[in-house]
Amino acid sequence: MPGRLTAVSFCLALAASALLLVLPAYSGSIGGQARQASLLDVNGSWALVPLSVPLVLVLIPLAFAKRAVRVAACIVLFAFVVAGGFTIGLFYLPAAVLLLLAAVLDPPPKAQAS
């Protein structure tokens, strides 16, 4: 089950990044006409850098299935959520919560039969 939770956490982070790229994040008026723009429209390809950080953080526990890796990635992802809370951080809160559950529900390693 923790492997599934980590995979779902990655899917949520991927969905948040994809939505943040295309959904309107900025609005204003130019010449009396309302205008909306996405992060990609306003910031260009540089918007991919902060949006890829949570993806990498959740991808690492998928590659290395150890509890310590999950806990470390969870701590850093929660720090990202808090640091970016007023901008994009809160979009990654569901992924961070699921990663925390994956770290907590990780079963102890099974003893190998000799």
C-alpha positions, 0 to 999 in steps of 0.5 A: 500500500505505501508504494501505491500511496507514493505513486498516487502522490506523484500523480497528484503532484504531476496534475498540480504542475500540469494545471498550474502551467495551463490554467490562468494564474494572472489577470488584469486589464490592458487598455480597458480589456480584461486579460488572463494569462498562465504561468507559462505565458507570463514566465516562459520556460522558467516556470518549469523550474519551480513546478518540477521541484515537487515532481522530483521530490516525489519521484525519488521515493518511487525510485528508492523504496526506503522509509528514510527516503520517504521521510526526507522527501516528505519533509522537504516537500512540506517545506516547499508547500510552506515556503511557496504557500502564497503562490504555488505551494498549497497546490502540492499539499495533497501530494505532501499529505499522501507522501506523509501517509506513505512514510508512516504506513511503510511496513517494516522489512520482512526477514529473509528466509535462509 
